Amino acid sequence: MSIKHAISLSNVAFRWSTTKAPTLDIEKWEVDTGQSVFIYGRSGSGKSTLLNIIAGILEPQHGIVNILGKEINQLKPVQRDKFRARHMGVIFQQFNLIPYLSVLENIQLSQAFSASKNTTKSVELLVDQLSLPKSLLLQKANQLSVGQQQRVAVARALFHQPEIIIADEPTSALDSETRDEFISLLLQQTKEYNSTILFVSHDKSLAQYFDQTIDLQQLNKVEPFHHAI
């Protein structure tokens, strides 16, 4: 059964401690299945906090976080971890590859947590789609160029064909040409899997590549000067 909304937030409020001002207060927000969404906001506006709530890493003090039809904030922490591993792929700002592991081992890391049955042949097919030579599979991650590292990061996130991709400022360290290539590559691959993608950045110029653009300051009812990371 298909789900219309991959992500649905209702009356979600989060603060880091009872002594601090709220970071997020979102009345209602829905993202359709298969949609690519660009979320922007200045540094410290709560972008990473929002992603961590959607991923089930953080639990809001109030509200409903419905992901793929399941209220994940009602799950126990271990259940949320399993849900995230099976249904989400995450691309980090610095790619977070493990330098002493090979490309193959880095990509297959998600398999250990997601119960995926993908094989080495699946990896070979994926790296081929991402224009990575198969000869790199046994090479250590710290021997790769930046462009190769970003493709491996995408491959790792897509390896178990997750329904949701979360990308947290993955282009901040890239030059404009490499950045545009990265986004094009990412969107092309996620479209093949009909994955929903949340792409966060403070760079508004990237909005042109996505189906929908969200200004976190407009979505979030908390005043800007109260925001925290």
Secondary structure, DSSP 8 states (H G I E B T S, - for coil): ---SEEEEEEEEEE-SSTTS--SEEEEEEEEETT-EEEEE--TTSSHHHHHHHHTTSS--SEEEEEETTEEGGGS-HHHHHHHHHHHEEEE-TT----TTSBHHHHHHHHHHHHT----HHHHHHHHHHTT--GGGTTSBGGGS-HHHHHHHHHHHHHTT--SEEEEESTTTTS-HHHHHHHHHHHHHHHHHHT-EEEEEES-GGGGGGSSEEEEHHHH--S-GGG---
